Amino acid sequence: MARNLKPRSSNLPFAIFNPIAMHTAAKIIKYELHDVVRSKWVAFYGVFFLLLTEGLLRFGGGEAKALLSLVNVVLMLIPLVGVLFGAMYLYNAREFIEMLLAQPVDRRSLFSGMYLGLALPLALGFVVGVGVPFAVRGGAGAAGSALALLLALGVGLTFIFVALAFLLALGFEDRVKGLGAAVLVWLGFTVLYDGGVLLFLSLFADYPLETPVLALMLFNPVDLARVALLMSFDVAALMGYTGALFQRFFGGALGPIVAAGMLLLWLAVPLWAGLRRFQQKDF
């Protein structure tokens, strides 16, 4: 069994001030990028978004409508691919991890390299797949800001759900249980959470719910991304009272800062927890 003492440096996933750790992480990232890019799944992922975006632009009635149609696909598919592919990736890399840990390799550098080596190709596949069809048409026109936000949030969700996948794969030794937990996490964030919110709203409809509704939105990165994207399309009027509430929140100076901070928190917490688990785990 491969063992490695926990590093004396901080538990931050990326050793910014440690040149040796950065060099080691860069080598691992390079290897993982080469390995992941060769994967047919990543190529299929990018081609899927490319064909979908091209089809929506050709037959969807314009850039704005195509982007609006992409929102639900992006918010369902990116979390699913990130959490499932990330968990399978880490389970399949068990022998590779054991081999490297038998060498004088810092665990933080290994974790950082493997994480970025997977998250970066997935994010790049999404950006290229969605961005190229718009680029060859000269951009998204008046919907350019909405396209930029869609790409940014898609990349953010990719990094968030790959981090969650690593945390789950490190928490469940059994592959079947780990992948089952990954599916449940995806269902929870994309389907079950919204059902719970609707039930909460119906049960407490007689009470002022402005603050609870905003809080519930902030505690789900998928819902947060969805509302931010819908606000960028200026469809608040179609969402009634809730839309007006979100419009006030995102229209102010504090709202976007809080939203961005929560998304960063959704990235940092599972990444930090996954690193701690990786440092303590006996492979």
C-alpha positions in Angstrom: 0.0 0.0 0.0 1.3 3.4 -0.9 1.7 5.9 1.9 2.8 9.4 2.0 3.1 11.8 4.9 0.9 14.9 4.8 2.9 17.9 3.5 3.9 20.6 6.0 2.7 23.4 3.8 -0.9 24.7 3.8 -3.9 22.7 2.7 -4.6 25.0 -0.2 -5.0 22.9 -3.4 -2.7 25.0 -5.5 0.8 25.7 -4.1 1.2 29.2 -5.5 4.3 30.1 -3.6 6.1 26.7 -3.8 8.1 26.5 -7.1 8.9 22.8 -6.6 5.3 21.9 -6.0 4.2 24.1 -9.0 6.8 22.3 -11.3 5.5 18.9 -10.1 1.9 19.9 -10.6 2.6 21.3 -14.0 4.2 18.0 -15.1 1.1 16.1 -13.8 -1.3 18.5 -15.5 0.6 18.0 -18.8 0.4 14.3 -18.5 -3.3 14.3 -17.5 -4.2 16.8 -20.3 -2.6 14.5 -22.8 -4.4 11.5 -21.4 -7.8 13.1 -21.1 -7.6 14.9 -24.5 -7.1 11.5 -26.1 -10.3 10.3 -24.5 -13.1 9.9 -27.0 -15.6 11.0 -24.3 -14.1 14.5 -24.1 -14.1 14.8 -27.9 -17.7 13.6 -28.1 -18.6 16.1 -25.3 -17.2 19.0 -27.3 -18.6 17.8 -30.6 -22.1 17.4 -29.0 -22.1 21.1 -27.9 -20.8 22.1 -31.3 -23.5 20.3 -33.3 -26.2 21.4 -30.8 -25.2 25.0 -31.0 -24.9 24.9 -34.8 -28.4 23.3 -35.1 -30.0 25.9 -32.8 -28.4 28.8 -34.7 -29.6 27.4 -38.0 -33.1 26.5 -37.0 -33.7 28.2 -33.7 -34.6 31.7 -34.9 -31.6 33.8 -34.1 -28.8 34.1 -31.6 -30.8 35.1 -28.6 -33.3 32.2 -29.0 -30.5 29.8 -29.6 -28.8 30.9 -26.3 -32.0 30.7 -24.4 -32.5 27.1 -25.7 -28.9 26.2 -24.7 -29.4 27.3 -21.0 -31.4 24.2 -19.9 -29.1 21.8 -21.8 -26.0 23.4 -20.3 -27.5 23.4 -16.7 -28.4 19.7 -16.9 -25.5 18.2 -18.9 -22.5 20.0 -17.5 -23.2 19.0 -13.9 -24.0 15.4 -15.0 -20.8 15.0 -17.1 -18.6 16.8 -14.5 -19.7 14.7 -11.5 -19.9 11.3 -13.3 -16.9 11.6 -15.5 -14.9 13.1 -12.6 -15.8 10.2 -10.3 -15.0 7.5 -12.9 -11.8 9.2 -13.8 -10.5 9.1 -10.2 -11.6 5.5 -9.7 -9.8 4.5 -12.9 -6.7 6.4 -11.9 -6.2 4.4 -8.6 -3.1 2.5 -9.8 -1.6 5.6 -11.3 -2.1 7.4 -8.0 -0.5 4.5 -6.0 2.5 4.5 -8.4 3.1 8.2 -8.0 2.7 8.2 -4.3 5.5 5.6 -4.1 7.7 8.3 -5.4 8.7 11.6 -3.6 5.6 13.4 -5.0 3.7 15.9 -2.9 0.1 14.9 -2.5 -1.2 18.4 -3.0 0.7 18.7 -6.3 -0.7 15.3 -7.4 -4.3 16.3 -6.5 -4.0 19.7 -8.2 -2.5 18.2 -11.3 -5.2 15.5 -11.6 -8.0 18.0 -10.9 -6.9 20.6 -13.4 -5.9 17.9 -15.9 -9.6 16.8 -16.1 -11.5 20.1 -15.4 -9.6 22.1 -18.0 -10.3 19.8 -21.0 -13.9 19.5 -20.1 -14.2 23.3 -19.8 -12.4 23.8 -23.0 -14.6 21.3 -24.9 -17.7 23.2 -23.7 -16.3 26.7 -24.6 -15.1 25.6 -28.1 -18.3 23.6 -28.8 -20.5 26.6 -27.9 -18.2 29.4 -28.9 -17.1 28.3 -32.4 -20.5 28.4 -34.1 -21.1 31.9 -32.8 -17.5 33.0 -33.7 -17.9 31.9 -37.4 -21.0 34.1 -37.5 -19.3 37.1 -36.1 -20.5 36.8 -32.6 -23.8 36.8 -30.8 -24.8 40.4 -31.7 -27.0 42.0 -29.0 -26.8 38.8 -27.0 -23.0 38.9 -26.7 -23.1 39.6 -22.9 -25.5 36.6 -22.4 -23.1 34.4 -24.4 -20.1 35.5 -22.3 -22.1 34.8 -19.1 -23.2 31.4 -20.4 -19.6 30.4 -21.2 -18.3 31.7 -17.8 -21.0 29.9 -15.8 -20.6 26.8 -17.8 -16.8 26.8 -17.0 -17.6 27.5 -13.4 -20.1 24.7 -13.1 -17.5 22.3 -14.7 -14.9 23.1 -12.1 -17.5 22.9 -9.2 -18.9 19.5 -10.2 -15.5 18.0 -11.0 -14.5 19.1 -7.4 -17.6 17.4 -6.0 -16.8 14.3 -8.1 -13.3 14.1 -6.6 -14.7 14.5 -3.1 -17.3 11.7 -3.6 -14.8 9.3 -5.2 -12.4 9.8 -2.3 -15.2 9.3 0.2 -16.6 6.1 -1.2 -14.1 3.2 -1.6 -16.7 1.1 -3.5 -17.0 2.3 -7.1 -20.7 1.5 -7.4 -21.6 3.4 -4.3 -19.5 6.3 -5.4 -21.1 6.5 -8.8 -24.5 6.1 -7.2 -23.8 9.0 -4.9 -22.6 11.1 -7.9 -25.9 10.5 -9.7 -27.9 11.4 -6.5 -25.9 14.6 -6.2 -26.7 15.5 -9.8 -30.4 14.7 -9.3 -30.4 16.7 -6.0 -29.0 19.8 -7.6 -30.9 19.7 -10.9 -34.3 18.2 -10.0 -35.0 17.4 -6.4 -33.8 20.7 -5.0 -36.3 22.7 -7.1 -39.1 20.4 -6.1 -38.2 21.0 -2.4 -38.2 24.8 -3.0 -41.6 24.6 -4.6 -43.0 22.6 -1.7 -41.5 25.1 0.7 -43.1 28.0 -1.2 -46.5 26.3 -1.3 -46.5 25.4 2.5 -45.5 29.0 3.6 -47.2 31.0 0.9 -48.9 33.2 3.5 -45.5 34.4 4.8 -43.0 36.9 3.4 -40.5 34.7 1.6 -38.2 37.2 -0.2 -35.1 36.5 1.9 -35.6 32.7 2.2 -36.1 32.4 -1.6 -32.9 34.3 -2.3 -31.0 32.2 0.3 -32.3 28.9 -1.2 -31.2 30.1 -4.6 -27.7 30.9 -3.3 -27.3 27.4 -1.8 -27.6 25.7 -5.2 -25.0 26.6 -7.8 -27.2 25.3 -10.6 -30.2 27.4 -9.6 -27.9 30.4 -9.1 -26.5 30.0 -12.6 -30.0 29.5 -14.0 -31.4 32.7 -12.5 -28.3 34.7 -13.5 -28.7 33.6 -17.1 -32.4 34.3 -17.2 -31.8 37.8 -15.9 -29.2 38.4 -18.6 -32.0 37.7 -21.2 -34.2 40.3 -19.6 -37.1 37.9 -19.0 -37.8 39.0 -15.4 -41.2 40.2 -16.5 -42.2 36.7 -17.5 -41.3 35.3 -14.1 -43.8 37.4 -12.2 -43.1 38.4 -8.5 -40.1 36.1 -8.3 -38.6 37.6 -11.4 -39.0 41.1 -10.0 -37.3 39.9 -6.8 -34.3 38.5 -8.6 -34.1 41.5 -10.9 -33.7 43.8 -7.8 -31.1 41.5 -6.4 -29.0 41.1 -9.6 -29.6 44.7 -10.7 -27.9 46.2 -7.6 -24.2 46.4 -6.9 -24.2 43.8 -4.1 -26.2 41.1 -5.9 -23.6 40.0 -8.5 -20.8 40.2 -5.9 -22.7 37.9 -3.6 -23.6 35.5 -6.4 -20.0 35.3 -7.6 -18.8 34.8 -4.1 -21.2 31.9 -3.5 -20.1 30.2 -6.7 -16.4 30.6 -5.6 -17.4 29.1 -2.3 -19.1 26.2 -4.0 -15.8 25.6 -5.8 -13.4 26.2 -2.8 -15.2 24.1 -0.2 -15.4 20.7 -2.0 -11.9 21.3 -3.4 -10.5 21.9 0.0 -12.4 19.0 1.5 -11.3 16.7 -1.3 -7.7 17.7 -0.8 -7.9 17.0 2.9 -9.4 13.6 2.2 -6.7 12.9 -0.5 -3.9 13.8 1.9 -5.3 11.5 4.7 -6.3 8.6 2.5 -4.3 5.4 2.5 -4.3 4.2 -1.1 
